[in-house]
Amino acid sequence: MFRQRPDADMIPQGWVIAVMVEVPGERTPVPHYFAVGKADRALAEWAATDLAQQAGTIASSPVDGREPVDAMRQILAYRMRELGLKTGEARALGDKYPRRWLF
């Protein structure tokens, strides 16, 4: 019989990623936030970058000390379940700071 690890809910399974996007009409690139259900940081950053290209051109250099693509925080397994993010899914969170996803 399969037994789940006691700490299985505390294993990081995803990331919250910020991508700086150049939006027409804005003076500087604006951060757009994404929740990505991939445990590997690099894969999560690429998935967020792919989604960000739909919103506009991605900044090519740091803006006001922020990197163009920034992995902000890991998402634990139990938190992904609470927020409805599935493994492998990438979800755009918009350009407002995603407090609910970070705490």
KAUR-V65830 format. One record per backbone hydrogen bond with DSSP energy under -0.5 kcal/mol. NH is the residue of the N-H (numbers start at 0). CO is the residue of the C=O. If there is no record, write none. Layout:
nh:co
NH:CO
NH:CO
This chain:
nh:co
7:4
9:6
10:7
12:74
13:74
14:35
15:72
16:14
16:33
17:69
18:31
19:67
20:18
20:29
21:56
22:20
25:22
29:20
31:18
32:93
33:16
34:90
35:14
35:33
36:88
37:35
43:39
44:40
45:41
46:42
47:43
48:44
49:45
50:46
51:47
52:48
53:50
54:51
55:51
56:21
58:19
62:65
65:62
69:17
71:15
71:69
72:15
74:13
75:73
76:10
77:8
79:75
80:76
81:77
82:78
83:79
83:80
84:79
85:83
87:36
88:85
90:34
92:32
93:32
98:96
100:97
101:97
101:98
102:98
